Structures are given as structure tokens and as C-alpha cells.
Amino acid sequence: MINAIPDIGNVMVVSLLFILLFAILGTNFYKGTFYFCLTDNVPLEYHQIIKNRYDCLDYGGEWVNSDQNFDNIGHSLITLFGVMTTEGWIGVMWNAVDATRID
């Protein structure tokens, strides 16, 4: 088992390079797109009208960023690690769907 440690290290280096590659791609594709409007203080009739940051702020909402995002390489690596461990991946998936939606 001790003799397998150098080979495991090589596999880890290659795996980390692939994760870094996907983190860079995620940053390029999704930088700044995981923001959403927190509508706790907004009346219900305005929820369907809010489409962007300025609408959110005009109607009294709060424009906040998701905890898992791709705004920089560090956040991308942490988000990808969370997706790989399947902890909270559904939220990241729906944030990505919302980010790519064209209205």
C-alpha cells in the first residue's frame, strides 16, 4: 500500500488539472450570472415584473449572489468540489439554468 502512494499522487495531480480546467471554463461562462433578487420586501404583484438587477432594486428587492458561484477561480473550485461530492448540486444546476435562460 505504501508503494502505491506515488502513483496515487500522479493521479491526483492530473485530476486537479482537470478540475482547474473546468473551473476556468465555469468562470468564463458563468461569471456574475448567479445573482438573484431577494423579494422578501417586494409586494407579490411585482414578482413577475422583476427581470433584472435594476427592476429588483426599483421595487425594493435585494440583489444578492448565490453562495455557490463561478465569479472567480477560487469560488469555481469550491463550487465544482461541491458538485462532485453531490452536496448541493441541484441548486447549482438550477442557478445555471436561470443564468442561461433567455427571456
Residue, then its C-alpha position, 0 to 999 in steps of 0.5 A: m500500500i505504501n508503494a502505491i502512494p506515488d502513483i496515487g499522487n500522479v493521479m491526483v495531480v492530473s485530476l486537479l488539472f482537470i478540475l482547474l480546467f473546468a473551473i476556468l471554463g465555469t468562470n468564463f461562462y458563468k461569471g456574475t450570472f448567479y445573482f438573484c433578487l431577494t423579494d422578501n420586501v417586494p409586494l407579490e404583484y411585482h414578482q413577475i415584473i422583476k427581470n433584472r438587477y435594476d427592476c429588483l432594486d426599483y421595487g425594493g428587492e435585494w440583489v444578492n449572489s448565490d453562495q455557490n458561484f463561478d465569479n472567480i477561480g477560487h469560488s469555481l473550485i469550491t463550487l465544482f468540489g461541491v458538485m462532485t461530492t453531490e452536496g448541493w448540486i441541484g441548486v447549482m444546476w438550477n442557478a445555471v439554468d436561470a443564468t442561461r435562460i433567455d427571456 
